[in-house]
């Protein structure tokens, strides 16, 4: 079975506002693609990307915000 790999050629990547100013631990997100949100390590942009559905991404972000707020 072959895994479907969405084309990320037109992805518009933005760096997380939580990335460190020294260039370490940088995450980039592309949310401009139809039906997927892609996440990659900015230090290794050709190393692949995680892909989420928009609903999975919203759930992920909500969980992170809950943990960060201590709730």
mmCIF file of the N, C-alpha and C atoms, coordinates in Angstrom:
data_MODEL
# 
_entry.id   MODEL 
# 
loop_
_atom_site.group_PDB 
_atom_site.id 
_atom_site.type_symbol 
_atom_site.label_atom_id 
_atom_site.label_alt_id 
_atom_site.label_comp_id 
_atom_site.label_asym_id 
_atom_site.label_entity_id 
_atom_site.label_seq_id 
_atom_site.pdbx_PDB_ins_code 
_atom_site.Cartn_x 
_atom_site.Cartn_y 
_atom_site.Cartn_z 
_atom_site.occupancy 
_atom_site.B_iso_or_equiv 
_atom_site.pdbx_formal_charge 
_atom_site.auth_seq_id 
_atom_site.auth_comp_id 
_atom_site.auth_asym_id 
_atom_site.auth_atom_id 
_atom_site.pdbx_PDB_model_num 
ATOM 1   N N  . UNK A 1 1  ? 0.852  -1.166 0.000  1.00 0.00 ? 1  UNK A N  1 
ATOM 2   C CA . UNK A 1 1  ? 0.000  0.000  0.000  1.00 0.00 ? 1  UNK A CA 1 
ATOM 3   C C  . UNK A 1 1  ? 0.904  1.238  0.000  1.00 0.00 ? 1  UNK A C  1 
ATOM 4   N N  . UNK A 1 2  ? 0.578  2.208  -0.845 1.00 0.00 ? 2  UNK A N  1 
ATOM 5   C CA . UNK A 1 2  ? 1.334  3.444  -0.940 1.00 0.00 ? 2  UNK A CA 1 
ATOM 6   C C  . UNK A 1 2  ? 0.610  4.548  -0.177 1.00 0.00 ? 2  UNK A C  1 
ATOM 7   N N  . UNK A 1 3  ? 1.337  5.263  0.667  1.00 0.00 ? 3  UNK A N  1 
ATOM 8   C CA . UNK A 1 3  ? 0.742  6.360  1.436  1.00 0.00 ? 3  UNK A CA 1 
ATOM 9   C C  . UNK A 1 3  ? 0.551  7.563  0.520  1.00 0.00 ? 3  UNK A C  1 
ATOM 10  N N  . UNK A 1 4  ? -0.553 8.250  0.676  1.00 0.00 ? 4  UNK A N  1 
ATOM 11  C CA . UNK A 1 4  ? -0.820 9.476  -0.084 1.00 0.00 ? 4  UNK A CA 1 
ATOM 12  C C  . UNK A 1 4  ? -0.028 10.621 0.534  1.00 0.00 ? 4  UNK A C  1 
ATOM 13  N N  . UNK A 1 5  ? 0.768  11.307 -0.262 1.00 0.00 ? 5  UNK A N  1 
ATOM 14  C CA . UNK A 1 5  ? 1.563  12.444 0.207  1.00 0.00 ? 5  UNK A CA 1 
ATOM 15  C C  . UNK A 1 5  ? 1.090  13.691 -0.519 1.00 0.00 ? 5  UNK A C  1 
ATOM 16  N N  . UNK A 1 6  ? 0.383  14.574 0.183  1.00 0.00 ? 6  UNK A N  1 
ATOM 17  C CA . UNK A 1 6  ? -0.084 15.800 -0.459 1.00 0.00 ? 6  UNK A CA 1 
ATOM 18  C C  . UNK A 1 6  ? 1.081  16.636 -0.978 1.00 0.00 ? 6  UNK A C  1 
ATOM 19  N N  . UNK A 1 7  ? 0.854  17.333 -2.067 1.00 0.00 ? 7  UNK A N  1 
ATOM 20  C CA . UNK A 1 7  ? 1.853  18.214 -2.655 1.00 0.00 ? 7  UNK A CA 1 
ATOM 21  C C  . UNK A 1 7  ? 1.997  19.463 -1.789 1.00 0.00 ? 7  UNK A C  1 
ATOM 22  N N  . UNK A 1 8  ? 3.201  19.680 -1.273 1.00 0.00 ? 8  UNK A N  1 
ATOM 23  C CA . UNK A 1 8  ? 3.456  20.846 -0.416 1.00 0.00 ? 8  UNK A CA 1 
ATOM 24  C C  . UNK A 1 8  ? 4.193  21.957 -1.165 1.00 0.00 ? 8  UNK A C  1 
ATOM 25  N N  . UNK A 1 9  ? 4.261  21.849 -2.495 1.00 0.00 ? 9  UNK A N  1 
ATOM 26  C CA . UNK A 1 9  ? 4.981  22.830 -3.300 1.00 0.00 ? 9  UNK A CA 1 
ATOM 27  C C  . UNK A 1 9  ? 4.480  24.247 -3.065 1.00 0.00 ? 9  UNK A C  1 
ATOM 28  N N  . UNK A 1 10 ? 3.185  24.422 -2.932 1.00 0.00 ? 10 UNK A N  1 
ATOM 29  C CA . UNK A 1 10 ? 2.598  25.762 -2.767 1.00 0.00 ? 10 UNK A CA 1 
ATOM 30  C C  . UNK A 1 10 ? 2.373  26.148 -1.310 1.00 0.00 ? 10 UNK A C  1 
ATOM 31  N N  . UNK A 1 11 ? 2.951  25.388 -0.415 1.00 0.00 ? 11 UNK A N  1 
ATOM 32  C CA . UNK A 1 11 ? 2.793  25.693 1.013  1.00 0.00 ? 11 UNK A CA 1 
ATOM 33  C C  . UNK A 1 11 ? 3.433  27.042 1.337  1.00 0.00 ? 11 UNK A C  1 
ATOM 34  N N  . UNK A 1 12 ? 2.723  27.829 2.113  1.00 0.00 ? 12 UNK A N  1 
ATOM 35  C CA . UNK A 1 12 ? 3.254  29.095 2.632  1.00 0.00 ? 12 UNK A CA 1 
ATOM 36  C C  . UNK A 1 12 ? 3.562  28.838 4.097  1.00 0.00 ? 12 UNK A C  1 
ATOM 37  N N  . UNK A 1 13 ? 4.850  28.733 4.403  1.00 0.00 ? 13 UNK A N  1 
ATOM 38  C CA . UNK A 1 13 ? 5.300  28.366 5.744  1.00 0.00 ? 13 UNK A CA 1 
ATOM 39  C C  . UNK A 1 13 ? 5.448  29.604 6.606  1.00 0.00 ? 13 UNK A C  1 
ATOM 40  N N  . UNK A 1 14 ? 4.986  29.512 7.851  1.00 0.00 ? 14 UNK A N  1 
ATOM 41  C CA . UNK A 1 14 ? 5.214  30.591 8.822  1.00 0.00 ? 14 UNK A CA 1 
ATOM 42  C C  . UNK A 1 14 ? 5.824  29.973 10.067 1.00 0.00 ? 14 UNK A C  1 
ATOM 43  N N  . UNK A 1 15 ? 6.776  30.697 10.634 1.00 0.00 ? 15 UNK A N  1 
ATOM 44  C CA . UNK A 1 15 ? 7.480  30.202 11.810 1.00 0.00 ? 15 UNK A CA 1 
ATOM 45  C C  . UNK A 1 15 ? 6.647  30.478 13.054 1.00 0.00 ? 15 UNK A C  1 
ATOM 46  N N  . UNK A 1 16 ? 6.652  29.555 13.971 1.00 0.00 ? 16 UNK A N  1 
ATOM 47  C CA . UNK A 1 16 ? 5.939  29.713 15.227 1.00 0.00 ? 16 UNK A CA 1 
ATOM 48  C C  . UNK A 1 16 ? 6.441  30.935 15.992 1.00 0.00 ? 16 UNK A C  1 
ATOM 49  N N  . UNK A 1 17 ? 5.534  31.661 16.582 1.00 0.00 ? 17 UNK A N  1 
ATOM 50  C CA . UNK A 1 17 ? 5.915  32.809 17.417 1.00 0.00 ? 17 UNK A CA 1 
ATOM 51  C C  . UNK A 1 17 ? 6.636  32.351 18.675 1.00 0.00 ? 17 UNK A C  1 
ATOM 52  N N  . UNK A 1 18 ? 6.557  31.077 18.998 1.00 0.00 ? 18 UNK A N  1 
ATOM 53  C CA . UNK A 1 18 ? 7.231  30.511 20.168 1.00 0.00 ? 18 UNK A CA 1 
ATOM 54  C C  . UNK A 1 18 ? 8.633  30.001 19.858 1.00 0.00 ? 18 UNK A C  1 
ATOM 55  N N  . UNK A 1 19 ? 9.043  30.089 18.594 1.00 0.00 ? 19 UNK A N  1 
ATOM 56  C CA . UNK A 1 19 ? 10.390 29.655 18.232 1.00 0.00 ? 19 UNK A CA 1 
ATOM 57  C C  . UNK A 1 19 ? 11.409 30.567 18.888 1.00 0.00 ? 19 UNK A C  1 
ATOM 58  N N  . UNK A 1 20 ? 12.548 30.009 19.229 1.00 0.00 ? 20 UNK A N  1 
ATOM 59  C CA . UNK A 1 20 ? 13.560 30.800 19.917 1.00 0.00 ? 20 UNK A CA 1 
ATOM 60  C C  . UNK A 1 20 ? 14.234 31.779 18.959 1.00 0.00 ? 20 UNK A C  1 
ATOM 61  N N  . UNK A 1 21 ? 14.714 32.875 19.501 1.00 0.00 ? 21 UNK A N  1 
ATOM 62  C CA . UNK A 1 21 ? 15.354 33.910 18.693 1.00 0.00 ? 21 UNK A CA 1 
ATOM 63  C C  . UNK A 1 21 ? 16.717 33.475 18.165 1.00 0.00 ? 21 UNK A C  1 
ATOM 64  N N  . UNK A 1 22 ? 17.292 32.421 18.718 1.00 0.00 ? 22 UNK A N  1 
ATOM 65  C CA . UNK A 1 22 ? 18.606 31.949 18.280 1.00 0.00 ? 22 UNK A CA 1 
ATOM 66  C C  . UNK A 1 22 ? 18.507 30.935 17.137 1.00 0.00 ? 22 UNK A C  1 
ATOM 67  N N  . UNK A 1 23 ? 17.313 30.650 16.684 1.00 0.00 ? 23 UNK A N  1 
ATOM 68  C CA . UNK A 1 23 ? 17.137 29.714 15.574 1.00 0.00 ? 23 UNK A CA 1 
ATOM 69  C C  . UNK A 1 23 ? 17.016 28.269 15.990 1.00 0.00 ? 23 UNK A C  1 
ATOM 70  N N  . UNK A 1 24 ? 17.026 27.997 17.264 1.00 0.00 ? 24 UNK A N  1 
ATOM 71  C CA . UNK A 1 24 ? 16.856 26.634 17.766 1.00 0.00 ? 24 UNK A CA 1 
ATOM 72  C C  . UNK A 1 24 ? 15.370 26.341 17.958 1.00 0.00 ? 24 UNK A C  1 
ATOM 73  N N  . UNK A 1 25 ? 15.007 25.073 17.889 1.00 0.00 ? 25 UNK A N  1 
ATOM 74  C CA . UNK A 1 25 ? 13.644 24.641 18.198 1.00 0.00 ? 25 UNK A CA 1 
ATOM 75  C C  . UNK A 1 25 ? 12.584 25.389 17.408 1.00 0.00 ? 25 UNK A C  1 
ATOM 76  N N  . UNK A 1 26 ? 12.784 25.523 16.109 1.00 0.00 ? 26 UNK A N  1 
ATOM 77  C CA . UNK A 1 26 ? 11.847 26.264 15.268 1.00 0.00 ? 26 UNK A CA 1 
ATOM 78  C C  . UNK A 1 26 ? 10.880 25.323 14.565 1.00 0.00 ? 26 UNK A C  1 
ATOM 79  N N  . UNK A 1 27 ? 9.614  25.665 14.646 1.00 0.00 ? 27 UNK A N  1 
ATOM 80  C CA . UNK A 1 27 ? 8.566  24.917 13.979 1.00 0.00 ? 27 UNK A CA 1 
ATOM 81  C C  . UNK A 1 27 ? 7.893  25.853 12.989 1.00 0.00 ? 27 UNK A C  1 
ATOM 82  N N  . UNK A 1 28 ? 7.608  25.341 11.789 1.00 0.00 ? 28 UNK A N  1 
ATOM 83  C CA . UNK A 1 28 ? 6.887  26.113 10.789 1.00 0.00 ? 28 UNK A CA 1 
ATOM 84  C C  . UNK A 1 28 ? 5.590  25.400 10.457 1.00 0.00 ? 28 UNK A C  1 
ATOM 85  N N  . UNK A 1 29 ? 4.551  26.195 10.185 1.00 0.00 ? 29 UNK A N  1 
ATOM 86  C CA . UNK A 1 29 ? 3.229  25.668 9.884  1.00 0.00 ? 29 UNK A CA 1 
ATOM 87  C C  . UNK A 1 29 ? 2.761  26.250 8.552  1.00 0.00 ? 29 UNK A C  1 
ATOM 88  N N  . UNK A 1 30 ? 2.179  25.408 7.726  1.00 0.00 ? 30 UNK A N  1 
ATOM 89  C CA . UNK A 1 30 ? 1.547  25.849 6.482  1.00 0.00 ? 30 UNK A CA 1 
ATOM 90  C C  . UNK A 1 30 ? 0.070  25.501 6.588  1.00 0.00 ? 30 UNK A C  1 
ATOM 91  N N  . UNK A 1 31 ? -0.769 26.529 6.638  1.00 0.00 ? 31 UNK A N  1 
ATOM 92  C CA . UNK A 1 31 ? -2.214 26.310 6.773  1.00 0.00 ? 31 UNK A CA 1 
ATOM 93  C C  . UNK A 1 31 ? -2.975 26.796 5.547  1.00 0.00 ? 31 UNK A C  1 
ATOM 94  N N  . UNK A 1 32 ? -2.272 27.051 4.454  1.00 0.00 ? 32 UNK A N  1 
ATOM 95  C CA . UNK A 1 32 ? -2.921 27.579 3.255  1.00 0.00 ? 32 UNK A CA 1 
ATOM 96  C C  . UNK A 1 32 ? -3.319 26.501 2.255  1.00 0.00 ? 32 UNK A C  1 
ATOM 97  N N  . UNK A 1 33 ? -3.121 25.254 2.587  1.00 0.00 ? 33 UNK A N  1 
ATOM 98  C CA . UNK A 1 33 ? -3.404 24.159 1.665  1.00 0.00 ? 33 UNK A CA 1 
ATOM 99  C C  . UNK A 1 33 ? -4.791 23.568 1.920  1.00 0.00 ? 33 UNK A C  1 
ATOM 100 N N  . UNK A 1 34 ? -5.459 23.198 0.866  1.00 0.00 ? 34 UNK A N  1 
ATOM 101 C CA . UNK A 1 34 ? -6.822 22.678 0.969  1.00 0.00 ? 34 UNK A CA 1 
ATOM 102 C C  . UNK A 1 34 ? -6.848 21.348 1.713  1.00 0.00 ? 34 UNK A C  1 
ATOM 103 N N  . UNK A 1 35 ? -7.521 21.314 2.843  1.00 0.00 ? 35 UNK A N  1 
ATOM 104 C CA . UNK A 1 35 ? -7.750 20.073 3.570  1.00 0.00 ? 35 UNK A CA 1 
ATOM 105 C C  . UNK A 1 35 ? -6.629 19.578 4.456  1.00 0.00 ? 35 UNK A C  1 
ATOM 106 N N  . UNK A 1 36 ? -5.485 20.284 4.510  1.00 0.00 ? 36 UNK A N  1 
ATOM 107 C CA . UNK A 1 36 ? -4.409 19.841 5.394  1.00 0.00 ? 36 UNK A CA 1 
ATOM 108 C C  . UNK A 1 36 ? -3.709 21.031 6.039  1.00 0.00 ? 36 UNK A C  1 
ATOM 109 N N  . UNK A 1 37 ? -3.121 20.759 7.185  1.00 0.00 ? 37 UNK A N  1 
ATOM 110 C CA . UNK A 1 37 ? -2.206 21.688 7.845  1.00 0.00 ? 37 UNK A CA 1 
ATOM 111 C C  . UNK A 1 37 ? -0.900 20.915 7.968  1.00 0.00 ? 37 UNK A C  1 
ATOM 112 N N  . UNK A 1 38 ? 0.177  21.500 7.471  1.00 0.00 ? 38 UNK A N  1 
ATOM 113 C CA . UNK A 1 38 ? 1.476  20.824 7.493  1.00 0.00 ? 38 UNK A CA 1 
ATOM 114 C C  . UNK A 1 38 ? 2.387  21.499 8.505  1.00 0.00 ? 38 UNK A C  1 
ATOM 115 N N  . UNK A 1 39 ? 3.208  20.705 9.169  1.00 0.00 ? 39 UNK A N  1 
ATOM 116 C CA . UNK A 1 39 ? 4.134  21.198 10.190 1.00 0.00 ? 39 UNK A CA 1 
ATOM 117 C C  . UNK A 1 39 ? 5.508  20.599 9.901  1.00 0.00 ? 39 UNK A C  1 
ATOM 118 N N  . UNK A 1 40 ? 6.550  21.448 9.966  1.00 0.00 ? 40 UNK A N  1 
ATOM 119 C CA . UNK A 1 40 ? 7.905  20.962 9.718  1.00 0.00 ? 40 UNK A CA 1 
ATOM 120 C C  . UNK A 1 40 ? 8.904  21.645 10.641 1.00 0.00 ? 40 UNK A C  1 
ATOM 121 N N  . UNK A 1 41 ? 10.083 21.071 10.711 1.00 0.00 ? 41 UNK A N  1 
ATOM 122 C CA . UNK A 1 41 ? 11.211 21.627 11.446 1.00 0.00 ? 41 UNK A CA 1 
ATOM 123 C C  . UNK A 1 41 ? 11.917 22.606 10.515 1.00 0.00 ? 41 UNK A C  1 
ATOM 124 N N  . UNK A 1 42 ? 12.003 23.877 10.890 1.00 0.00 ? 42 UNK A N  1 
ATOM 125 C CA . UNK A 1 42 ? 12.600 24.871 10.001 1.00 0.00 ? 42 UNK A CA 1 
ATOM 126 C C  . UNK A 1 42 ? 14.088 24.632 9.770  1.00 0.00 ? 42 UNK A C  1 
ATOM 127 N N  . UNK A 1 43 ? 14.744 23.927 10.667 1.00 0.00 ? 43 UNK A N  1 
ATOM 128 C CA . UNK A 1 43 ? 16.159 23.628 10.491 1.00 0.00 ? 43 UNK A CA 1 
ATOM 129 C C  . UNK A 1 43 ? 16.375 22.540 9.449  1.00 0.00 ? 43 UNK A C  1 
ATOM 130 N N  . UNK A 1 44 ? 15.323 21.817 9.093  1.00 0.00 ? 44 UNK A N  1 
ATOM 131 C CA . UNK A 1 44 ? 15.408 20.732 8.127  1.00 0.00 ? 44 UNK A CA 1 
ATOM 132 C C  . UNK A 1 44 ? 14.169 20.762 7.219  1.00 0.00 ? 44 UNK A C  1 
ATOM 133 N N  . UNK A 1 45 ? 14.021 21.810 6.411  1.00 0.00 ? 45 UNK A N  1 
ATOM 134 C CA . UNK A 1 45 ? 12.795 21.969 5.624  1.00 0.00 ? 45 UNK A CA 1 
ATOM 135 C C  . UNK A 1 45 ? 12.559 20.870 4.596  1.00 0.00 ? 45 UNK A C  1 
ATOM 136 N N  . UNK A 1 46 ? 13.598 20.175 4.182  1.00 0.00 ? 46 UNK A N  1 
ATOM 137 C CA . UNK A 1 46 ? 13.434 19.086 3.219  1.00 0.00 ? 46 UNK A CA 1 
ATOM 138 C C  . UNK A 1 46 ? 13.289 17.729 3.889  1.00 0.00 ? 46 UNK A C  1 
ATOM 139 N N  . UNK A 1 47 ? 13.248 17.721 5.213  1.00 0.00 ? 47 UNK A N  1 
ATOM 140 C CA . UNK A 1 47 ? 13.195 16.477 5.958  1.00 0.00 ? 47 UNK A CA 1 
ATOM 141 C C  . UNK A 1 47 ? 11.813 15.890 6.111  1.00 0.00 ? 47 UNK A C  1 
ATOM 142 N N  . UNK A 1 48 ? 10.820 16.490 5.500  1.00 0.00 ? 48 UNK A N  1 
ATOM 143 C CA . UNK A 1 48 ? 9.465  15.980 5.613  1.00 0.00 ? 48 UNK A CA 1 
ATOM 144 C C  . UNK A 1 48 ? 8.621  16.855 6.510  1.00 0.00 ? 48 UNK A C  1 
ATOM 145 N N  . UNK A 1 49 ? 7.348  16.585 6.512  1.00 0.00 ? 49 UNK A N  1 
ATOM 146 C CA . UNK A 1 49 ? 6.405  17.376 7.304  1.00 0.00 ? 49 UNK A CA 1 
ATOM 147 C C  . UNK A 1 49 ? 5.311  16.467 7.845  1.00 0.00 ? 49 UNK A C  1 
ATOM 148 N N  . UNK A 1 50 ? 4.838  16.807 9.013  1.00 0.00 ? 50 UNK A N  1 
ATOM 149 C CA . UNK A 1 50 ? 3.662  16.141 9.561  1.00 0.00 ? 50 UNK A CA 1 
ATOM 150 C C  . UNK A 1 50 ? 2.449  16.778 8.916  1.00 0.00 ? 50 UNK A C  1 
ATOM 151 N N  . UNK A 1 51 ? 1.431  15.981 8.668  1.00 0.00 ? 51 UNK A N  1 
ATOM 152 C CA . UNK A 1 51 ? 0.219  16.490 8.040  1.00 0.00 ? 51 UNK A CA 1 
ATOM 153 C C  . UNK A 1 51 ? -0.977 16.169 8.907  1.00 0.00 ? 51 UNK A C  1 
ATOM 154 N N  . UNK A 1 52 ? -1.808 17.196 9.108  1.00 0.00 ? 52 UNK A N  1 
ATOM 155 C CA . UNK A 1 52 ? -3.009 17.072 9.928  1.00 0.00 ? 52 UNK A CA 1 
ATOM 156 C C  . UNK A 1 52 ? -4.214 17.540 9.126  1.00 0.00 ? 52 UNK A C  1 
ATOM 157 N N  . UNK A 1 53 ? -5.381 16.999 9.442  1.00 0.00 ? 53 UNK A N  1 
ATOM 158 C CA . UNK A 1 53 ? -6.604 17.590 8.901  1.00 0.00 ? 53 UNK A CA 1 
ATOM 159 C C  . UNK A 1 53 ? -6.844 18.874 9.698  1.00 0.00 ? 53 UNK A C  1 
ATOM 160 N N  . UNK A 1 54 ? -7.620 19.810 9.156  1.00 0.00 ? 54 UNK A N  1 
ATOM 161 C CA . UNK A 1 54 ? -7.906 21.029 9.927  1.00 0.00 ? 54 UNK A CA 1 
ATOM 162 C C  . UNK A 1 54 ? -8.520 20.729 11.299 1.00 0.00 ? 54 UNK A C  1 
ATOM 163 N N  . UNK A 1 55 ? -9.391 19.731 11.391 1.00 0.00 ? 55 UNK A N  1 
ATOM 164 C CA . UNK A 1 55 ? -9.993 19.381 12.687 1.00 0.00 ? 55 UNK A CA 1 
ATOM 165 C C  . UNK A 1 55 ? -8.962 18.794 13.649 1.00 0.00 ? 55 UNK A C  1 
ATOM 166 N N  . UNK A 1 56 ? -8.069 17.956 13.139 1.00 0.00 ? 56 UNK A N  1 
ATOM 167 C CA . UNK A 1 56 ? -7.004 17.408 13.986 1.00 0.00 ? 56 UNK A CA 1 
ATOM 168 C C  . UNK A 1 56 ? -6.106 18.527 14.502 1.00 0.00 ? 56 UNK A C  1 
ATOM 169 N N  . UNK A 1 57 ? -5.796 19.488 13.646 1.00 0.00 ? 57 UNK A N  1 
ATOM 170 C CA . UNK A 1 57 ? -4.938 20.607 14.037 1.00 0.00 ? 57 UNK A CA 1 
ATOM 171 C C  . UNK A 1 57 ? -5.604 21.448 15.124 1.00 0.00 ? 57 UNK A C  1 
ATOM 172 N N  . UNK A 1 58 ? -6.891 21.740 14.950 1.00 0.00 ? 58 UNK A N  1 
ATOM 173 C CA . UNK A 1 58 ? -7.629 22.522 15.962 1.00 0.00 ? 58 UNK A CA 1 
ATOM 174 C C  . UNK A 1 58 ? -7.625 21.804 17.307 1.00 0.00 ? 58 UNK A C  1 
ATOM 175 N N  . UNK A 1 59 ? -7.821 20.491 17.284 1.00 0.00 ? 59 UNK A N  1 
ATOM 176 C CA . UNK A 1 59 ? -7.806 19.702 18.515 1.00 0.00 ? 59 UNK A CA 1 
ATOM 177 C C  . UNK A 1 59 ? -6.424 19.736 19.158 1.00 0.00 ? 59 UNK A C  1 
ATOM 178 N N  . UNK A 1 60 ? -5.383 19.589 18.360 1.00 0.00 ? 60 UNK A N  1 
ATOM 179 C CA . UNK A 1 60 ? -4.008 19.629 18.843 1.00 0.00 ? 60 UNK A CA 1 
ATOM 180 C C  . UNK A 1 60 ? -3.710 20.964 19.516 1.00 0.00 ? 60 UNK A C  1 
ATOM 181 N N  . UNK A 1 61 ? -4.050 22.062 18.852 1.00 0.00 ? 61 UNK A N  1 
ATOM 182 C CA . UNK A 1 61 ? -3.803 23.402 19.392 1.00 0.00 ? 61 UNK A CA 1 
ATOM 183 C C  . UNK A 1 61 ? -4.604 23.617 20.681 1.00 0.00 ? 61 UNK A C  1 
ATOM 184 N N  . UNK A 1 62 ? -5.847 23.168 20.694 1.00 0.00 ? 62 UNK A N  1 
ATOM 185 C CA . UNK A 1 62 ? -6.668 23.318 21.905 1.00 0.00 ? 62 UNK A CA 1 
ATOM 186 C C  . UNK A 1 62 ? -6.048 22.572 23.080 1.00 0.00 ? 62 UNK A C  1 
ATOM 187 N N  . UNK A 1 63 ? -5.538 21.373 22.843 1.00 0.00 ? 63 UNK A N  1 
ATOM 188 C CA . UNK A 1 63 ? -4.895 20.596 23.915 1.00 0.00 ? 63 UNK A CA 1 
ATOM 189 C C  . UNK A 1 63 ? -3.644 21.293 24.429 1.00 0.00 ? 63 UNK A C  1 
ATOM 190 N N  . UNK A 1 64 ? -2.843 21.831 23.514 1.00 0.00 ? 64 UNK A N  1 
ATOM 191 C CA . UNK A 1 64 ? -1.633 22.549 23.909 1.00 0.00 ? 64 UNK A CA 1 
ATOM 192 C C  . UNK A 1 64 ? -1.999 23.765 24.754 1.00 0.00 ? 64 UNK A C  1 
ATOM 193 N N  . UNK A 1 65 ? -3.011 24.505 24.346 1.00 0.00 ? 65 UNK A N  1 
ATOM 194 C CA . UNK A 1 65 ? -3.428 25.685 25.093 1.00 0.00 ? 65 UNK A CA 1 
ATOM 195 C C  . UNK A 1 65 ? -3.929 25.304 26.482 1.00 0.00 ? 65 UNK A C  1 
ATOM 196 N N  . UNK A 1 66 ? -4.616 24.180 26.599 1.00 0.00 ? 66 UNK A N  1 
ATOM 197 C CA . UNK A 1 66 ? -5.097 23.709 27.892 1.00 0.00 ? 66 UNK A CA 1 
ATOM 198 C C  . UNK A 1 66 ? -3.923 23.369 28.813 1.00 0.00 ? 66 UNK A C  1 
ATOM 199 N N  . UNK A 1 67 ? -2.946 22.656 28.268 1.00 0.00 ? 67 UNK A N  1 
ATOM 200 C CA . UNK A 1 67 ? -1.778 22.288 29.053 1.00 0.00 ? 67 UNK A CA 1 
ATOM 201 C C  . UNK A 1 67 ? -0.984 23.536 29.450 1.00 0.00 ? 67 UNK A C  1 
ATOM 202 N N  . UNK A 1 68 ? -0.802 24.458 28.510 1.00 0.00 ? 68 UNK A N  1 
ATOM 203 C CA . UNK A 1 68 ? -0.029 25.667 28.781 1.00 0.00 ? 68 UNK A CA 1 
ATOM 204 C C  . UNK A 1 68 ? -0.692 26.554 29.832 1.00 0.00 ? 68 UNK A C  1 
ATOM 205 N N  . UNK A 1 69 ? -2.012 26.533 29.864 1.00 0.00 ? 69 UNK A N  1 
ATOM 206 C CA . UNK A 1 69 ? -2.716 27.381 30.845 1.00 0.00 ? 69 UNK A CA 1 
ATOM 207 C C  . UNK A 1 69 ? -2.824 26.706 32.211 1.00 0.00 ? 69 UNK A C  1 
ATOM 208 N N  . UNK A 1 70 ? -2.427 25.442 32.282 1.00 0.00 ? 70 UNK A N  1 
ATOM 209 C CA . UNK A 1 70 ? -2.470 24.725 33.556 1.00 0.00 ? 70 UNK A CA 1 
ATOM 210 C C  . UNK A 1 70 ? -3.841 24.197 33.914 1.00 0.00 ? 70 UNK A C  1 
ATOM 211 N N  . UNK A 1 71 ? -4.761 24.197 32.965 1.00 0.00 ? 71 UNK A N  1 
ATOM 212 C CA . UNK A 1 71 ? -6.128 23.703 33.225 1.00 0.00 ? 71 UNK A CA 1 
ATOM 213 C C  . UNK A 1 71 ? -6.199 22.198 33.194 1.00 0.00 ? 71 UNK A C  1 
# 
